[in-house]
Amino acid sequence: MCCDLALYLHLFIALLPHITRSQDFAPFVDPFFGTENGGNMFPGVISAPFANVRLGPDVKSGSIDAYSGYLSKGDITGFSLMHLSGTGGAPKYGVVAQQPITGTVINPLEDFSASRVAADESEIGRYKSSLSNGIIVELAATNHVGMLSYQFPPEKPANVIVDVSHFLPSYRGFGTGQRYVNGNISVIQENNGYSSYEGSATFNNGWNLACNFVDTEMPASVSLGSLATTAKANWNGQVLSKIKAETNDTETLRLLYSSLYGMHIMPTNRTGENPLWDSSEPYYDDIMTYWDLFRCSTSLMHIIHPEGYQEQIRSLIDVCRHVGYMPDSRSSNYNGRTQGGSNADNVLADAFVKGVEGGIRWQDGHAAMVRDAAVTLLDVCQGSAPPDSCNRHGRGALPDWLKHRYISTKYARSVGRAIEYSVNDFALYQVSQGLGKVHDAAKYLDQSRNWRNHWDPKATALNVSGFLMPRSPNGTFIRQDPLDCGGCYWGDDYYEALPWEYTFNVHHDIYTLIQYVGGADSFIRRLDITFQANQNPHGLPWFNSTIFNPSNEVSFTTPYLYHFAGRQDLSVKQSRYIAKSYYNAGPSGLPGNSDSGAMQSWLLWNMIGLYPMTGQTTFLIGSPWFGMTIDLGEGKTLKITTNGSESDSSFYVQSLRVNDRTWEQNWLTWDDVFARGGTLDFLLGPKPSEWSRGGPLPPSPAS
């Protein structure tokens, strides 16, 4: 990496129009939202959505992994330019770092970490740390450049250590942490009296980026304050102003706008900075990951930030052109490990069925999806991981899928993969059908039903029978407790969720599932058990030991599945309880890893009162928390009213008018309210009603 860096690092700033006080939603954003309790959010400086520089502190506290660099307790080891936000696995980046110190430096490799004498302070565009050595550090940034301002105590030698070997370590022992390989640095005395430095470093499992920015593009008049003002303007104009809430409840507003902010931190827009190939297409990195994001995050980004969303679709297709496959995850310019299916397929299908164009070459997108569905590239792991668990892209278990129409335990994560491959094939069916590729459409719709070959009617738990179970290479079912997923990790048959949870995830073929379980009443009973306390012997007590896990994306859609049995009121009951019980506006306000904003997007959909069925145009109707206006761009809006009800006890839908028409079904489509804008006028009350029980149920296209 080659960068010109001084105590503040320079690049061009584009000043946006002045944002009036009435349009300033930044005071409702708490960058510390979700930083604790495993949320792992990054609270430092981010100048705009998807910005390259995420400047903040790196903290060590015993053997605790600092995924975003930040920990509320511990000593600061430096302030670095690059971080991820809301991820698990292993920490990444924490590179291009500085550490201010007082006193003479004899050995720069000594431990110069410093504790803090006060809690760190943060707002959009500005960060402050007060160190125990008397130094006050303030941070600001542009898209590619960080500004670090140091206030040293008087009459003490002032120094800044730049350590090219600095990075965020991992203590989990999984072999996925970063490792410093080599590097160099040189100091340059500039003609203007300032010093700058240039350096490079190489890390395994880590930083593999390049930059070429010169510190002459920022005028001397620029200050921390002006950078913060620009950052607020960027965030207000591009994201925060897109939802105008009709509520005066401060905590609700903090939760709303902090969530909007948090789900637009990543991925990173590195357009024009890809060192691997030249392209006129947009380029996005730090995708963490579509396994987490495809269910409800990308569909919300489509509405809130359509420009960035369209660019990300184009970037996925362009990565396939040059690498051979679309990524499920990507960072440091390389595709990462694939947790389940080729879930970029789902993202493309969701955009396609909703008519997204924006320069997307859909024939190329279709070809990329077909490659996922037909061509296996197996990357063999090094070390103790299962041999098929290092696939950087594509579908590693395709040989079984294509030959047997199920995935045997020859492959790790066999059942989780089979369910996701079914959803991926349904996505490919949707795009094939829309492009008039009749043969492909029929083929992949048929393959999307392969999940049925994992249905074992004899599998039983809690007096309920029938679950998706693993199969041996000879085809026989393997008995497994539906409430136990073993280690629930890379080498197991179910990844990060129970067999009971995964069985609900065939969202394109729900009516077949309802038939398998014995009809609508049995389906409702199974859902009810899912949300009852103390039904999961391995459950987490802070989630009441329910089978449903609010911290895991596999469970995201499950509260809304009552819709398919005609009980919209129960979907509202369960989803509202989850949102109000496990989310709050504080540092511990997320139920688990944010996963690049996945948790925030689930909450935001609950606030809006809709829920997307990814890869389809269907939205399930919930219950909005408050009235609001959503800016859809191009002069279009979605206006939602709630007859003034914001009560936590008066949230059941009594009646609904869509575009001033009486609505008696529990779902709507993209064309109804998003394609041209629209209105949703809810009448809410304290008790369930039968407002939609006579209307048609949501579609289940593969059933």
C-alpha positions in Angstrom: 0.0 0.0 0.0 1.3 3.4 -0.9 -0.2 6.5 0.7 1.0 10.0 1.5 -0.1 10.5 5.1 0.6 13.3 7.5 -1.1 14.0 10.9 -4.1 14.5 8.7 -4.5 12.8 5.3 -5.7 14.7 2.4 -8.2 14.2 -0.5 -10.8 16.1 -2.4 -14.0 17.0 -0.5 -17.3 17.6 -2.4 -19.4 20.0 -0.3 -23.2 19.3 -0.5 -25.9 21.8 -0.3 -26.7 23.2 3.1 -29.0 21.0 5.2 -31.5 23.1 7.2 -32.1 22.3 10.9 -35.5 20.9 10.1 -33.9 18.4 7.7 -31.1 17.4 10.0 -31.6 13.9 11.3 -28.0 13.4 12.3 -28.7 14.2 16.0 -30.8 11.1 16.2 -27.9 8.9 15.0 -25.9 7.3 17.8 -22.7 5.8 16.3 -22.4 3.7 19.5 -25.7 1.9 18.8 -25.0 -1.8 18.6 -21.3 -1.6 19.5 -21.7 -3.9 22.6 -23.4 -7.2 23.4 -21.8 -8.7 20.3 -23.3 -6.2 17.8 -19.7 -5.2 16.8 -20.7 -2.0 15.1 -18.1 0.5 14.1 -18.6 3.9 16.0 -15.8 5.9 14.3 -15.8 8.4 11.5 -17.5 7.6 8.2 -18.0 10.5 5.8 -20.7 9.0 3.7 -22.5 5.8 2.9 -20.1 3.0 1.7 -17.1 5.3 2.3 -13.6 3.8 2.0 -12.2 5.3 5.1 -13.6 4.2 8.4 -11.3 6.0 10.9 -11.4 5.0 14.5 -9.7 3.5 17.5 -8.2 0.1 17.9 -8.6 -1.3 21.4 -7.2 -4.3 23.2 -8.8 -5.9 26.2 -7.3 -9.2 27.2 -8.2 -11.9 24.7 -11.4 -10.3 23.4 -11.6 -9.9 19.6 -12.2 -6.2 18.6 -14.1 -6.9 15.4 -14.6 -3.2 14.5 -11.5 -2.0 16.3 -13.7 -0.5 19.1 -14.3 -1.9 22.6 -15.9 0.2 25.3 -13.3 -1.0 27.8 -9.6 -1.6 27.2 -6.5 0.3 26.0 -6.2 2.0 22.7 -3.3 0.7 20.6 -3.7 3.1 17.7 -6.1 5.0 15.4 -6.4 3.4 12.0 -8.1 4.2 8.7 -9.7 0.9 7.8 -12.3 -1.1 9.6 -15.3 -3.4 9.1 -18.6 -2.9 10.9 -20.9 -5.4 12.6 -19.1 -8.6 11.6 -18.2 -11.8 13.3 -15.7 -14.5 12.3 -12.4 -12.8 12.9 -11.4 -9.1 13.0 -10.2 -7.5 9.8 -8.1 -4.5 8.9 -7.0 -2.0 11.6 -4.3 -0.9 9.2 -2.7 2.5 8.4 -2.5 3.3 12.0 -1.1 6.1 14.2 -0.6 6.3 18.0 0.3 9.6 19.6 2.5 9.4 22.7 4.3 11.7 25.1 8.0 11.2 26.0 11.0 9.9 24.1 10.7 6.9 21.9 13.6 4.5 22.3 12.1 1.3 20.9 9.0 2.0 18.7 8.0 -1.7 19.1 7.3 -1.3 22.8 3.7 -1.4 24.0 2.5 2.3 23.8 -1.2 1.5 24.3 -3.1 4.0 26.4 -6.2 3.8 28.5 -8.9 6.4 28.4 -9.9 8.8 31.2 -13.4 9.3 29.8 -15.8 7.5 27.5 -15.2 8.1 23.8 -17.5 10.6 22.1 -18.9 10.2 18.6 -21.3 11.8 16.2 -21.7 11.6 12.5 -18.4 12.8 11.0 -16.5 13.3 14.2 -14.9 11.2 17.0 -13.0 12.0 20.2 -10.8 10.0 22.6 -9.2 11.4 25.8 -6.2 9.3 26.6 -4.6 8.7 30.0 -1.3 10.2 28.8 -3.1 13.6 28.6 -3.5 13.5 24.8 -6.9 14.4 23.3 -7.5 12.8 19.8 -10.1 14.0 17.4 -10.9 12.4 14.1 -12.7 13.4 10.9 -12.6 12.1 7.4 -13.5 12.3 3.7 -14.3 9.3 1.5 -10.6 8.2 1.2 -8.8 10.3 3.7 -8.7 10.6 7.5 -7.8 13.7 9.6 -6.3 13.0 13.0 -5.9 16.0 15.3 -3.8 15.6 18.5 -3.8 17.9 21.4 -0.7 17.1 23.5 -0.2 18.2 27.1 2.2 21.1 27.4 5.9 20.8 28.2 6.1 17.1 27.2 7.8 15.7 24.2 5.2 14.9 21.5 5.5 12.0 19.1 3.4 10.0 16.8 4.2 6.3 16.1 3.3 4.9 12.8 3.5 1.1 12.8 3.0 -0.5 9.4 2.7 -3.9 11.2 -0.3 -2.8 13.2 -3.5 -4.8 12.6 -6.5 -6.2 14.5 -5.6 -9.6 15.9 -7.9 -12.5 16.6 -7.7 -14.7 19.7 -10.4 -17.3 18.8 -7.8 -19.8 17.5 -9.7 -20.7 14.3 -6.8 -19.9 12.0 -8.7 -17.1 10.2 -7.0 -14.1 11.9 -4.7 -11.7 10.1 -0.9 -12.1 10.1 1.7 -9.5 9.3 4.2 -10.6 6.7 6.4 -7.7 5.8 6.4 -3.9 5.2 8.4 -0.7 5.0 8.1 3.0 5.7 9.9 6.2 4.9 9.5 9.8 6.1 9.6 12.6 3.6 10.3 16.2 4.4 8.0 18.4 2.3 8.9 21.9 1.0 6.1 23.4 3.0 7.7 22.4 6.2 5.5 19.4 6.9 6.5 15.8 6.9 4.7 13.0 5.3 5.4 9.3 5.1 5.0 6.5 2.6 4.8 2.8 3.4 3.6 -0.6 2.4 2.7 -3.7 4.2 1.5 -7.2 3.4 -0.9 -9.3 5.6 -2.2 -12.8 5.2 -5.9 -13.1 5.7 -6.1 -9.3 5.7 -5.2 -6.1 4.0 -4.4 -6.3 0.3 -5.4 -2.9 -0.9 -3.7 -0.1 -2.7 -4.2 3.7 -2.8 -2.6 6.6 -4.5 -3.8 9.8 -2.9 -1.7 12.8 -2.5 -2.1 15.3 0.4 -2.3 18.4 -1.7 -6.0 18.2 -2.6 -7.4 19.4 0.7 -7.3 23.2 1.2 -5.6 24.5 4.3 -8.9 26.0 5.4 -10.5 22.6 6.0 -11.1 21.8 9.6 -12.5 19.0 11.7 -15.7 20.9 12.0 -16.1 21.5 8.2 -15.5 17.8 7.6 -18.1 16.8 10.1 -20.6 19.2 8.6 -20.0 17.7 5.1 -20.4 14.2 6.6 -23.7 15.1 8.1 -24.9 16.6 4.8 -23.8 13.4 3.0 -25.7 11.1 5.4 -28.8 13.4 5.6 -29.1 13.7 1.8 -28.3 10.1 0.8 -30.0 8.1 3.6 -31.5 9.6 6.7 -33.9 12.0 4.9 -35.4 9.1 3.0 -37.8 8.3 5.9 -39.6 11.1 7.6 -41.2 9.8 10.7 -44.4 11.2 12.3 -43.4 10.6 15.9 -42.0 12.7 18.7 -40.7 9.8 20.7 -36.9 10.4 20.9 -36.0 6.8 21.6 -37.9 5.6 18.6 -36.3 8.3 16.4 -32.8 7.3 17.7 -33.6 3.6 16.9 -34.9 4.5 13.4 -32.1 6.8 12.3 -29.3 4.9 14.0 -30.5 1.7 12.2 -30.6 3.5 8.8 -27.1 4.7 9.4 -25.8 1.3 10.5 -27.1 -0.6 7.5 -25.4 1.7 5.0 -21.8 1.6 6.4 -20.9 -1.4 4.2 -20.1 -2.6 1.6 -17.3 -0.3 0.5 -17.5 1.6 -2.8 -14.0 1.2 -4.3 -15.0 2.2 -7.8 -11.9 3.3 -9.7 -9.6 1.7 -7.1 -9.6 -1.9 -8.1 -6.0 -3.0 -8.6 -6.9 -6.3 -10.2 -8.6 -5.2 -13.5 -9.7 -2.2 -15.4 -13.4 -1.7 -15.8 -15.9 1.0 -16.4 -18.3 -0.8 -14.1 -18.8 0.1 -10.4 -16.7 -1.9 -7.9 -17.8 -2.7 -4.3 -15.7 -4.6 -1.7 -16.2 -5.6 1.9 -19.4 -7.6 1.3 -20.0 -9.3 4.6 -22.0 -11.4 3.5 -25.0 -12.1 1.2 -25.8 -15.1 3.4 -26.7 -12.5 6.0 -28.0 -9.8 3.7 -30.2 -11.4 1.1 -33.3 -12.0 3.2 -34.2 -8.4 3.9 -31.2 -6.0 3.8 -30.6 -5.6 0.0 -34.4 -5.2 -0.6 -34.5 -2.3 1.8 -31.3 -0.8 0.4 -33.1 -0.9 -3.0 -35.6 1.5 -1.6 -33.4 3.8 0.6 -30.3 4.0 -1.6 -31.3 2.8 -5.1 -28.1 4.3 -6.8 -25.8 2.4 -4.5 -27.9 -0.7 -4.8 -27.8 -0.7 -8.6 -24.1 -0.2 -8.5 -23.6 -3.2 -6.2 -25.6 -5.4 -8.6 -23.5 -4.2 -11.5 -20.3 -4.8 -9.4 -21.4 -8.4 -8.7 -21.8 -9.2 -12.3 -18.5 -7.5 -13.2 -16.7 -9.5 -10.5 -18.0 -12.7 -12.2 -16.7 -11.4 -15.6 -13.2 -11.2 -14.2 -13.1 -13.8 -11.5 -15.5 -16.4 -12.9 -18.1 -16.3 -10.1 -20.1 -13.8 -8.1 -19.1 -13.6 -4.5 -21.2 -14.5 -1.4 -18.6 -12.4 0.5 -15.7 -10.3 -0.7 -13.1 -8.3 1.1 -9.6 -7.0 0.3 -10.4 -7.6 -3.4 -10.9 -11.3 -3.0 -14.0 -13.5 -2.8 -14.4 -15.1 0.6 -15.7 -18.3 2.0 -19.3 -19.4 1.0 -21.4 -20.3 4.0 -24.3 -21.9 2.2 -25.6 -21.3 -1.3 -24.7 -18.8 -4.0 -26.8 -16.1 -2.5 -25.8 -13.3 -4.8 -28.3 -15.2 -7.1 -31.1 -14.2 -4.7 -30.0 -10.6 -4.7 -30.0 -10.4 -8.5 -33.4 -12.1 -8.7 -34.9 -9.7 -6.3 -33.7 -6.7 -8.3 -34.8 -8.3 -11.6 -38.4 -9.1 -10.6 -38.8 -5.5 -9.4 -37.7 -4.0 -12.7 -34.3 -2.7 -11.7 -32.3 -1.5 -14.7 -29.7 1.2 -13.9 -27.2 0.0 -16.5 -27.4 -3.7 -15.4 -26.7 -6.1 -18.2 -29.2 -8.8 -17.3 -28.1 -11.3 -19.9 -24.7 -11.3 -18.2 -26.4 -11.5 -14.8 -28.3 -14.6 -16.0 -25.0 -16.1 -17.2 -23.4 -15.5 -13.9 -26.3 -17.2 -12.1 -26.2 -20.2 -14.5 -22.5 -20.6 -13.7 -23.3 -20.8 -10.0 -25.9 -23.4 -10.7 -23.9 -25.6 -13.1 -20.1 -25.3 -12.6 -18.3 -26.5 -9.4 -15.0 -24.9 -8.3 -13.7 -26.6 -5.2 -11.0 -24.9 -3.2 -9.5 -27.3 -0.8 -8.9 -26.0 2.8 -5.7 -25.9 4.5 -5.6 -27.0 8.2 -8.5 -28.5 10.1 -11.5 -27.1 8.2 -13.7 -29.6 6.3 -12.3 -30.1 2.8 -15.3 -28.4 1.1 -15.5 -25.4 3.4 -13.2 -23.0 1.7 -15.2 -22.5 -1.5 -14.7 -18.8 -2.3 -17.7 -18.8 -4.6 -20.1 -21.0 -6.5 -21.7 -24.1 -5.0 -19.3 -26.6 -3.6 -21.8 -29.4 -3.2 -23.1 -29.3 -6.8 -22.1 -32.9 -7.7 -24.6 -34.3 -5.2 -27.2 -31.7 -6.0 -27.2 -32.4 -9.7 -26.8 -36.2 -9.5 -29.0 -37.1 -6.5 -31.3 -34.0 -6.2 -30.2 -33.8 -2.5 -26.9 -33.2 -0.7 -25.5 -36.0 1.3 -23.3 -35.8 4.4 -20.3 -36.3 2.0 -20.5 -32.5 2.1 -20.4 -30.3 5.1 -23.4 -28.1 5.9 -25.4 -30.5 3.7 -29.0 -29.6 4.8 -28.3 -25.9 5.0 -26.8 -26.0 1.6 -29.7 -28.0 0.1 -32.2 -25.5 1.3 -30.2 -22.5 0.0 -29.5 -24.2 -3.3 -33.3 -24.6 -3.7 -33.8 -20.9 -3.1 -30.9 -20.1 -5.5 -32.4 -22.2 -8.2 -35.8 -20.5 -7.7 -34.0 -17.2 -8.1 -32.5 -18.4 -11.4 -36.0 -19.5 -12.5 -37.3 -16.0 -11.9 -34.7 -14.4 -14.0 -34.8 -17.1 -16.7 -38.6 -16.7 -17.0 -38.4 -12.9 -17.2 -35.8 -13.2 -20.0 -37.9 -15.6 -22.0 -35.5 -18.6 -21.4 -38.2 -21.2 -21.2 -36.0 -24.3 -20.9 -33.9 -22.8 -18.1 -37.0 -21.6 -16.3 -38.6 -25.0 -16.3 -35.3 -26.7 -15.3 -34.5 -24.5 -12.4 -38.1 -24.3 -11.1 -38.0 -28.0 -10.9 -34.6 -28.0 -9.1 -35.9 -25.4 -6.7 -38.2 -28.2 -5.3 -35.2 -30.5 -4.4 -35.4 -29.4 -0.8 -38.4 -31.9 -0.6 -35.9 -34.8 -0.9 -34.6 -33.9 2.6 -38.0 -34.1 4.1 -38.1 -36.9 6.7 -41.7 -37.4 8.1 -40.3 -39.6 10.9 -38.1 -37.0 12.5 -39.8 -35.9 15.7 -39.4 -33.3 18.4 -41.9 -31.8 20.9 -44.6 -34.1 19.6 -44.2 -32.6 16.1 -43.1 -34.8 13.2 -41.5 -34.0 9.9 -38.3 -32.0 9.4 -35.5 -31.5 6.9 -32.9 -34.1 7.8 -29.4 -35.1 6.5 -29.0 -38.0 4.2 -26.0 -40.4 4.0 -24.2 -40.9 0.7 -26.3 -44.1 0.1 -29.5 -42.0 0.5 -30.7 -43.2 3.8 -31.9 -40.6 6.3 -29.7 -39.9 9.3 -31.5 -39.5 12.6 -30.9 -36.2 14.2 -32.7 -34.3 16.9 -34.5 -31.4 15.2 -33.5 -29.3 18.3 -29.8 -30.0 17.9 -27.4 -28.8 15.2 -24.2 -30.2 16.7 -21.7 -27.5 16.5 -23.8 -25.5 14.1 -20.7 -24.5 12.2 -18.7 -25.2 9.1 -18.3 -28.9 9.5 -21.9 -29.7 10.6 -25.0 -30.4 8.5 -26.8 -27.2 9.7 -24.9 -23.9 9.7 -25.7 -21.5 12.6 -29.3 -22.7 13.1 -31.3 -25.7 14.3 -33.0 -28.2 11.9 -36.3 -26.9 13.3 -35.4 -23.3 12.2 -34.0 -24.4 8.8 -37.2 -26.3 8.0 -39.1 -23.0 7.7 -36.7 -21.5 5.1 -38.3 -22.8 1.9 -40.0 -19.4 1.3 -40.7 -20.0 -2.3 -42.5 -23.3 -1.7 -44.4 -22.6 1.6 -47.6 -24.3 0.7 -45.8 -27.6 0.0 -44.3 -27.3 3.5 -47.8 -26.6 5.0 -49.1 -29.7 3.2 -46.2 -31.8 4.6 -46.8 -30.7 8.2 -50.5 -31.5 8.0 -52.3 -28.3 7.0 -52.6 -24.7 8.2 -53.6 -25.5 11.8 -50.6 -27.8 12.2 -48.4 -25.2 10.7 -49.7 -22.6 13.1 -49.1 -24.9 16.0 -45.5 -25.5 14.9 -44.9 -21.8 14.6 -46.4 -21.2 18.0 -44.0 -23.7 19.6 -41.2 -22.0 17.8 -41.9 -18.8 19.9 -42.7 -20.4 23.2 -40.3 -20.0 26.1 -38.2 -22.9 27.3 -38.8 -25.1 24.3 -35.1 -25.1 23.2 -32.9 -27.2 25.5 -29.8 -25.4 24.0 -31.5 -22.0 23.9 -30.2 -18.8 25.2 -31.8 -17.6 28.5 -31.8 -14.0 27.4 -34.0 -15.0 24.5 -36.2 -17.1 26.8 -34.7 -20.3 25.4 -37.0 -20.2 22.4 -36.4 -22.2 19.3 -36.6 -18.9 17.4 -33.3 -17.1 17.5 -33.5 -13.3 16.9 -29.7 -13.0 16.5 -29.6 -15.3 13.5 -30.7 -14.5 9.9 -32.1 -18.0 9.4 -35.0 -17.0 11.7 -35.6 -13.6 10.2 -38.7 -14.5 8.1 -40.2 -17.1 10.4 -42.4 -14.7 12.5 -44.1 -13.6 9.3 -45.0 -17.1 8.0 -48.4 -17.0 9.8 -49.5 -15.0 6.8 -49.5 -18.1 4.7 -51.9 -19.7 7.1 -54.2 -16.7 7.1 -53.2 -15.3 10.5 -51.6 -12.0 9.9 -52.4 -11.0 13.4 -50.1 -13.6 14.8 -47.3 -12.5 12.5 -47.8 -9.0 14.0 -47.9 -10.3 17.5 -44.7 -12.3 17.3 -42.6 -9.8 15.2 -43.6 -6.8 17.3 -42.7 -8.7 20.5 -39.3 -9.6 19.0 -38.6 -6.0 17.9 -39.6 -4.5 21.2 -38.0 -7.1 23.4 -34.6 -7.6 21.8 -33.8 -4.2 20.2 -33.2 -0.8 21.9 -31.4 2.4 21.0 -28.4 1.9 23.2 -24.9 0.4 22.7 -26.3 -3.1 23.5 -29.4 -2.5 21.3 -28.9 -5.4 18.8 -29.6 -9.0 19.7 -26.4 -10.2 18.0 -23.8 -9.4 15.3 -25.2 -6.6 13.2 -23.8 -8.6 10.2 -23.3 -5.5 8.1 -26.6 -4.0 9.0 -28.8 -7.2 8.6 -30.2 -6.8 12.1 -31.0 -3.2 11.6 -32.8 -3.9 8.3 -35.0 -6.5 10.0 -35.9 -3.9 12.6 -36.6 -1.2 10.0 -39.0 -3.4 8.1 -40.8 -4.0 11.3 -41.1 -0.3 11.9 -42.3 0.3 8.3 -45.0 -2.4 8.7 -44.0 -4.6 5.7 -41.7 -7.6 5.1 -40.1 -8.6 1.8 -40.1 -12.1 0.3 -36.8 -12.0 -1.5 -36.8 -13.0 -5.1 -40.5 -12.2 -5.4 -42.5 -9.0 -5.7 -44.5 -9.9 -2.6 -44.4 -7.9 0.6 -46.2 -9.2 3.7 -48.2 -6.6 5.5 -47.4 -6.1 9.2 -48.1 -3.1 11.4 -46.2 0.2 11.2 -44.9 1.8 14.4 -45.8 5.3 13.4 -46.9 7.3 10.3 -44.1 8.1 7.9 -43.3 9.2 4.4 -40.7 7.2 2.5 -38.9 9.0 -0.4 -38.7 6.6 -3.3 -36.8 9.0 -5.6 -37.9 10.5 -8.9 -40.6 12.4 -7.0 -42.4 9.3 -5.8 -43.3 8.6 -2.2 -44.9 5.9 0.0 -47.1 7.6 2.6 -48.1 5.5 5.6 -50.6 6.6 8.2 -51.6 4.9 11.4 -54.7 6.9 12.5 -52.4 8.5 15.1 -51.7 5.2 17.0 -48.2 4.7 18.3 -49.2 2.6 21.3 -47.3 -0.6 22.1 -50.7 -2.1 23.0 -52.7 -1.0 20.0 -50.9 -2.4 17.0 -53.3 -4.9 15.5 -54.6 -4.0 12.0 -58.3 -3.4 12.0 -58.5 -2.2 8.4 -56.3 -1.0 5.6 -56.7 1.1 2.5 -54.0 0.9 -0.2 -54.0 3.8 -2.6 -57.4 4.8 -1.2 -58.9 1.4 -2.0 -60.2 -1.0 0.7 -57.6 -3.9 1.0 -58.6 -7.3 2.3 -55.5 -9.4 1.7 -52.4 -9.6 4.0 -49.9 -8.9 1.3 -49.2 -6.5 -1.6 -46.7 -6.3 -4.4 -43.9 -4.0 -5.5 -46.1 -2.5 -8.2 -48.9 -1.7 -5.7 -46.9 0.9 -3.7 -43.3 1.1 -4.7 -43.0 1.2 -8.5 -45.1 4.4 -8.8 -45.4 5.3 -5.1 -48.6 4.9 -3.1 -50.4 5.2 0.2 -51.0 2.8 3.1 -53.7 4.0 5.5 -53.9 1.7 8.6 -56.5 1.6 11.3 -54.9 0.0 14.3 -56.4 -1.3 17.5 -55.7 -3.3 20.7 -57.2 -6.6 19.6 -56.8 -8.8 16.6 -59.4 -8.5 13.8 -60.3 -10.6 10.8 -59.7 -7.8 8.3 -57.8 -10.0 5.8 -59.0 -13.5 6.6 -61.3 -13.6 3.6 -58.8 -12.4 1.1 -56.3 -14.4 -1.0 -53.2 -15.7 0.7 -49.7 -14.7 -0.4 -48.3 -16.5 -3.5 -46.0 -19.5 -3.1 -44.6 -19.7 -6.7 -43.0 -23.2 -6.5 -46.0 -24.9 -4.8 
